[in-house]
Amino acid sequence: MEELPRLYTELAEWWNLLSPPSHYAEEAEDLLSMLLPAVDPPPRTLLELGCGGGSLAFHLKGRLKLTLTDVSPQMLAVCRANNPECEHIAGDMRTLELGREFDLVLIHDAIMYAADPASVRAAIRTAYRHLRAGGAAAILPDFVKETFEPTTSTGGEDGPDGRGLRYLEWIWDPCPTDDTYEAAYAFLLRERDGTVRAESDRHRLGLFSRAAWLRWLEEAGFSAASRRDPWGREVFIARKL
Ligand SMILES: C[S@@+](CC[C@H](N)C(=O)[O-])C[C@H]1O[C@@H](n2cnc3c(N)ncnc32)[C@H](O)[C@@H]1O
């Protein structure tokens, strides 16, 4: 993996104005409807790798005991503020070693930062190591090769403290024959005193075929299948036998 994007370091304090918990309620319900019946006896604990600001976790914590991990201390601080009742641990999804097992492991929209096969396979092995026998991992890359579409989107929120953010996100694949795509961001950031500044950021993300994903999951020891969620995202559900 490369150096972390600015969004997850010096701009992390703006996360809740870009992608706050309120944006994740429906997605969390869909995930829970898949995850809760996936494990027998019913799951109680969940480890998230790459929890970001904990916007998704915010909607899972009422149903599961969460351990939230991320490689960025700045994002972990945002997550802690959004989810003070949860356990937080700094760590890289490729190498994390907690010496504990969970009923569920989740890697949501963080797995694309594994932009080469070795990083994806290392993250899958981390998930496997941290699951009890009979547990399940859910891995949700934003795209697999078969579902990739160039997109442009805009958004942003106003905070109660007078700060505001608006963004333009531009996603494209400069080289369809390799295993990556790009996302570029323009941010307008309004401070409490009303001053506005512009910032930009560029992310390089991994893009692999569905078959490669399933092969890597099986190779790690999982029994895996995939489905599309209502938003067109590929969801890999992998069971540790
Ligand atoms: C889009 S954000 C996740 C947002 C999250 N789903 C939420 O609900 O707020 C992606 C996160 O992946 C994290 N990340 C990137 N590479 C990582 C790695 N190697 N190990 C752990 N986390 C990583 C980034 O620091 C960032 O916080």
The ligand as an ORCA input file, in Angstrom:
! r2SCAN-3c Opt
* xyz 0 1
  C     -13.188      5.255      3.067
  S     -12.419      5.117      4.624
  C     -13.493      3.990      5.490
  C     -14.759      4.652      5.944
  C     -15.601      3.793      6.859
  N     -16.246      2.729      6.130
  C     -16.606      4.583      7.652
  O     -17.713      4.032      7.855
  O     -16.327      5.708      8.119
  C     -11.014      4.093      4.277
  C     -10.124      3.861      5.479
  O      -9.182      2.832      5.149
  C      -8.040      3.083      5.928
  N      -6.909      2.303      5.436
  C      -6.218      2.457      4.278
  N      -5.215      1.566      4.228
  C      -5.285      0.815      5.362
  C      -4.523     -0.277      5.889
  N      -3.460     -0.767      5.234
  N      -4.875     -0.806      7.085
  C      -5.926     -0.304      7.775
  N      -6.675      0.735      7.334
  C      -6.360      1.279      6.137
  C      -7.843      4.581      5.813
  O      -7.002      5.080      6.829
  C      -9.289      5.066      5.920
  O      -9.610      5.403      7.231
*
